[in-house]
Amino acid sequence: MKRALIAASIACLTAMGLSFELIGAPSAEKGAAAKKEVTAEKAVSSAQRQSRGAYLAQAGNCMGCHTAQGGRLYAGGRSLSTPFGTFVTPNITPDKATGIGHWTEQDFWKALHEGKSRDGRPLYPSFPYTEYTKITREDSDAIFAHLQTLAPVAQHNPPSKINFPYNFQPLLSLWRAIYFKPGVYQPDTAKSHEWNRGAYLVQGLGHCNACHAQRNPLGAVGDDTLGGGQIMGSNWYAPSLTSSQEAGSAGWPIEEITQLLTTGISPQSATSGPMADVVRQSLQHLSKEDALAMANYLKSLPETSPRVRAAAPVVTGQVKNWFQRGAKLYEKHCQDCHGDSGQGAPGIYPPLAGNRGVTMTPPVNAVRSVLNGGYPPSTAGNPRPYGMPPFAQVLRDDEVAQVLSYIRNAWGNHASLVTTDQVDRSREGSH
Amino acid sequence: MAFMFSAGFAVAGVAIAAAPVDVPDTMAERVKACVVCHGPEDRMGRDAYYPRIAGKPEGYIFNQLRNFRDGRRYYRPMTLLLANVSDRYLLEMAAYFSALEQPYPPPERTALSSNESKLAQKLINQGDPSRKIPACVECHGKALMGTAPFIPGLLGLPRVYLIAQFGAWRSGGLLRGQTPDCMSEIAKELTTDETNAIAAWLAAQSVPEKTGAAANLPVEMARRCESLFHRNDAP
């Protein structure tokens, strides 16, 4: 009791002393100085918050969708074509008329966390709030603070064109009731801080599941987290991050996972297509700690079996003939870089022997790589990548099918044949 | 064109016994993806015309590469190829091709009447001020070998390529959305007979040895073609 009293009086005295000092500060000068200090502190913390927000916005790759090809950063206007219609991303620069200049951090939080627009309308999940809902309030506020420091860009974007019946709002509300569970990421206390950080980045801000999962006919991702899936409106397959048949990383050294994420290339693999975009725009800017956290989390994901297992063909005379033609084409067009045993040049030209990206089902990514070629992303860690030539203008559909069928069944690889039709379907795919 | 969300694929493999392919650390090796189409000579491919790019001014090549990448010059295979290449690396590629010395083709034999020849030479050397058509030599250099760093030379190019370029400029396809778009304005003023005559005359000239690009663009033309010098803030 006595002790409590003393404690209380000390607290009281301290408080009084403090208030005396504040109220009774003899000179105005002292008051001004204190005020200045407070303002300066605020400025520092707000600058820190903005730069933290800039980092987080990059880690979440907001600009990836909110920037049109060759357009102004964050001014939106990018079209995302889906079976539900064409979504046009909004301008999120602080322009008052065309951007989010009138928004408050509360509005922004509502969009990220609840998937609702400023006026309360539910948003379509083409904006990945199903993942962003896991972002903390603090991070949301920081990202908003950063976006508000951008130069406002006055840019009206065309409206999204959503097909019937998906444009019927009650359906969207129903969809949300079934498939959307708002909630900030809850750390697993049995796991390390690093693991939880990785999980937060992969599941929330990085929204990896937006691509690396199969969507049902209503565009929702089921429980098949990171299990791989066709990317909507594109001819790319985002491989499973949990299957060792696809892009699961359980068997990889941790350094190679971080290397692939942050430089776009590793001794055994190279990123291309949409993943190359993500590396260039976002992942290469991750701090070492965050990249490592992501890699640790990805590596820890429990193994699952792939949705479709590649079945190697029965080698008949006809198949043999197909392989022989493929082998000739390989020798002529591929061997120079990828080697006579598909060994490649680690970190430069990916090996094709044992390459899961080559043997994966469906083979769309391999088909695209042969047709369109491409450079892995220029990153700080790999600024001058070596490239793959496009062969769409050199090889016919049946030739692409032959060379890929051969590669998918040479040097210990076993996978299904690629058909001429499959190649043909990839010719006119969107990005 | 746009893909739905941000993600994609990585190809992965396992270590195997064969010794890795020995890869030279050179630009020549790095631009293998380019030379599969852009060889020492202009050529007609299955889907498009592939011009030789060796020896063109560095800034010119750099601008074309950026425009392809950012969708201002539209040709899907180039856009896909360069999607994630940085400005700095594109500049290095441009410098490599610009410095590449490859022999020019011999002049084409073209059937040109003396009237057509006169018409071509008048436009090339004097232009037509009444239609605001400047002389070609003003921008493309007195020797018609271009002006560093952005304006390409006009000699050593096949007639069909020149005609196609005029067509592209006329339909606004080369520097879409950038203003002022000088060459587009000029191409729209020229008649088909005029562009055909110019293309035929240019293709029939031999490329002078040891004459490079001119150093400076006249001030007036630099103003009119300002968009060539713009940098953009695309990611």
Interface residues (C-beta under 8 A of the other chain):
Chain A: N61 M63 G64 C65 T67 Q69 G70 G71 R72 L73 R78 S79 L80 S81 T82 S126 P128 H207 C208 A210 C211 H212 I231 M232 G233 S234 W236 Y237 A238 P239 A247 W252 L260 G264 S266 Q268 S269 A270 T271 S272 G273 P274 M275 A276 D277 V278 V279 R280 Q281 S282 D336 C337 H338 G339 D340 S341 G342 Q343 G344 A345 P346 I348 Y349 P350 P351 L352 A353 G354 N355 R356 G357 V358 N365 A366 S369 N372 G373 G374 Y375 P376 P377 S378 P383 R384 P385 Y386 G387 M388 P389 P390 F391 A392 Q393 V394 W411 G412 S430 H431
Chain B: M1 A2 F3 M4 F5 S6 A7 G8 F9 A10 V11 A12 G13 V14 A15 I16 A17 A18 A19 P20 V21 D22 V23 E29 R30 V31 K32 A33 C34 V36 C37 G45 R46 D47 A48 R69 D70 G71 R72 P77 T79 L80 L81 L82 A83 N84 V85 S86 R88 Y89 E92 N232 D233 A234 P235
